[in-house]
Amino acid sequence: MRVAPKVFHQTILAYRNFYYAWWALALGLASWFVYLFPNYEQPANGGTWQGYTLGSVSALLIVWLLWLGVRKRRYANGSGTLQGWVSAHVYLGTALLWVATLHTGFQFGWNLHTLAYGLMAAVIVSGLLGVWAYLAVPARMVRKRDNRSRDDLLHAIVEVDRQCLRLAQDVHPDVGSFVQSALDRTVLGGSLLQQLSGRDRSSVEVRGGKDSSTAQRVVPNRNQDRVIRALAERLARSPGGKEAVLLQELLWLFARRKTLLQQVRADVRLQGWLQLWLLVHVPLSLALLVALALHIFSVFYYW
């Protein structure tokens, strides 16, 4: 079942009549009450009974939220369960930041405990950004693809390429080799950094080297502009007739190809940003788990 992004966004915030929002609010109020409970022996900090209580709640909440993250792929089998998972992360993750801050008693320093708190805050912030990305980016990807899948775009490019080769062969051998080179040297995808940049690294072989007018050299063909310009120049020099008609059709096809390639690159770029988020969020989560274990061990070891 496909859920429209806008509807899905509204659903996760209002999931089961704001089920997790009410739990988060109750948890926040209860934590505030524990924090404000009178303690005349020492000021608020992580070493008081309030601190241990809030710290235990925070640790359990961290483990639970991380466990939900591991289980999310199974949840994706049903849209309702996926909405519940996201809603829990949004509301309870936000509440966790409040509870953990009260656990510290607003006392921070250059130590393992503050490191664990900082990693937790980074995981929560990156998690909220990830939720926003997974709600907003797919919708943007669909819009940029004109509501078509990437496979549809790639199939359309293959069909345009086939038509370009067929037309180019009927014009002149030079045009045929030029068009073939442009098709062969078209670049899509690449490394993650190349995907994120969205830069077109396509090229094409043209005549006119330094040592000979017939030598071939490779020049950039970003957004198919070099091919389109060359075909337009040849059309301007054409005596007319069938060749002019074929060149005009080639120009239209390469303009179409340019649009399709831009749509695919935009789609790949947006997907790359989602991959980058995973490369940041997952290691941060693992680092938080390690820091949490060391934090708990050090507290009880030196207790």
N, C-alpha and C positions, 0 to 999 in steps of 0.2 A: 504493500500500500504506500503510495507516494503522498506525502503531506506537503502542501504549499508552504514555503518558508515563512511567510508572514503569519499564517495560521499556526504553524509549528512554534514560532516564537511566542505567540500569545498563549499557546497551550502550555509550554513549559513553565511560564511565569505563573499561570493560574492552574497548574496541574492539581486535579482533585480538590478544587476550591482552595488553592494556596496551601496545600497540605504541608509541604516542607517549609513554606514561609512562616506558618504558625509555629512549627517546631523550632525554627531558627529564632523566632521572636521569644518564645518561651525559654529557650536555652540562654539567650542573651540576658533576659531579665533575671533568671535564676542565678546566672553567673555574677551579675551585678550585685544581687542581694548577698551572695556569699562573699564577694569582695568587700562589701561595706559592713559586713558583720563585725561588731566591735572586737578588737584584739589589742589589749593594753600592754602586752609583753614586748612587741616589736612592730615596726612599721610594715606595711604590706610588701611582701616579696615572695619569691617562689619557695622559700623555706618554711613558711607558716603553714598551718593546717589548711587555710584557704588556698594557699599556693599549691599545695600537694593535691587538693581536691580539683582545682581548676586545671592543674597540669595533667592529672589522670584523665579527666574528661577530654582535654585537648589531644592527648596521645591516642586515646581510643577513637576519637573522631578522625584523626589523621589516618590511622590504620584502616578504618572503615571506608573512608573516601578513596584511599589508594586501592583497596580491594574492589570497590565499585568500578574504578577505572580499569582494572584487569578484567572484570566481568563484562565490560560494556559491549564487547563484540557479540556475546550471547544475547544481551538485551536488545541488540539491533534487530533481532528477528521479529520483534513486535513494536510498532510505533508507540503504543501506549507505554510500554516498559522503558523504551528509550527516552521518552519525555520525562518519565519519573526519575531516571538516572541523571539527566541533565538538570532537572529541577532541584534534586538533592544536592548536586555539586554547586549550583549557583547559590542557594540559600544557606545550606549548612557550611559550605566553604567560607562564605562571608562571615557567618557566625563564629567559625573557628578562629578567624583572625581576631575577633573581639575577645573571645574566651582566652586565647593564648596570651593576648596583651595584658589582660587582667591577671593571668597567672604570673607574669613577670613582675607585677607590681610597678610597672613603668620604670624598672631599673635595668639598664643595659650597660654593657661593657665589652671590651675586646676579649671575649672568651668563647668557649664551646657552646654555652647556653644561648648567647646572642646569635652565634652562627646558625644554630638550629632554628631560632626564631626567624632570622633573615631568610633562610632557605624556605621555610614554611610560607612566609609572605610572598616570596618569589614564585613558589608553586601556585599559590592561590591566585595571584595576579595573572600569571601566565595561563592558568586554567580558565579564568574568566575571559581573557582575551581569546583563548582557543574556542570557548563556547560561542563567543560573538563571531569568530571567524567561520566556524562550521555552520552558523546560521546565515551569515551574510554572503560568504564567498560562493557557495554553491549556487545561490540565486543569481549572483553577478555572472558566474560562469555560464549559466543557462542563457542569460540575456545576451552576452557577448557571442554566444553560438547561435543566436536567433532561434532558441528553443530546439536546437538539434543536438544530437550527441556528437562527441568527438569522432566516433567511427563514421558517422554520416559525412562530416566535413572531410575526413581523409579519403573516403570513397569519392566524394565530389572532386577532390584534387586529382585523384588518379584518372577520373574521367576527363577532366580538363586537360591533363597532360597527354592523354591519348589523342584528343582532338588537335592539340597543338602540334604534335608530331605528324599527324596525318596532313594537316594544312601546310606545314613547313616544307614537307617533301615535294609539294606541288608548286612551290614558289621558286626556290633556287637552292642548290646544294649548300651554299654558304649560309643561307638562312636556316636550313635544316640542321647543320652542325652547330650553329650558334644556339638554336632553340634546345637541341639535345644537351648541350653543355649547361645551359641554364637550368634545365630540369635535373640533370645529374648532380649539379653542385648546390642544389637547394638543401639547406640545413634546418632541421627541426629538432627541438629537444637539446640534449647534451647533458653536461653535469648540472648539479643543483644550482650552482652559482650562475651558470649560463642560462638556466631556466628562469631564475629570479630576475636577471637583467632584462630578459625579453629582447635582447639585441639580435638582429638578424645577421648571421655570419655567412650567408649565401654568397656565391661568387659565380663568375662566368668567364669563359675563355673568349678573347677577342683578338682580331688581327691587329698587327702594328707593334712589333717589338722594337727595341732600341737598335738592333743590328740589321733588321730586315722588315720591309713593309708587309711581308707575308708571314712573319713569325707570330706565334700565338703567345699571349700573355694573359694571366689571370687577374681580373679586377673585381672589386666588390660589386655585389648585386643586391644591395639591401632593399627589401620590399619590392623586388623585381623592377626597380626603377631604371637600372641600366638597360635591361632588355626592352622595356617599354619605350625608353628614349631612342634606342637604336632602331626599333621597328618603326617608330614614328618618323625618324629621319629617312629611313629607306622608303617609306610610303610617300614622303614629300618629293623624293627623287624619282618615284615610279612613273613610267609613261602612262599608266592607267590600265584599263582593261581588267583581265582576270587577276593579274598579280596584285593590283590595288585592292580588289575585293578580298583576296586571301589575306593580305597584310592587315586590312581593316578588321577582319575576323580574328586574326592572331592578336591584334592589339586588345580587342574586347576580351578574348580568352585570358590574356595575361593580366588584364585589369581584374577580371574575376578571380584569377588565381591569387593575385595579391591580396584581395579581400579575404579569401578562404585561409590563406597562410597566416594573416594577421589574427584571424579568429582563433586558429589553432594555437598560435604562440601565446595569445592572451590567456587561453584556457590552461595551457601548460604552465604559464607563469603563476597563475592563481593557485593551481594545484601544488606548485613548488613551495609557495608560502605556507600551505597547510603542512607539507612535509617538513619544512623548516621549524614550524611550531612543535611538531612531534620530536624533532631532534633537540629542542630546547627543553620542552616540558617533561619528557620521560626521564632524561638524565637528572634533571632537578628533583624529580620525585624520588628517584633512587638515592640521590645524595641526601635528601631530607630523611629518608628512612634510616640511612646509616647514621646521620647526625642525631636523630631522635634516639636511636639505640645507645649511642655513646653518651648522650645527655642523661638518659635514665640511669645508665650504668655508673656514671661519675657521681650522680646525686646520691645513690644508695651506697656507693663505695666509700665516699667521704662523709657519709651521714654519721 
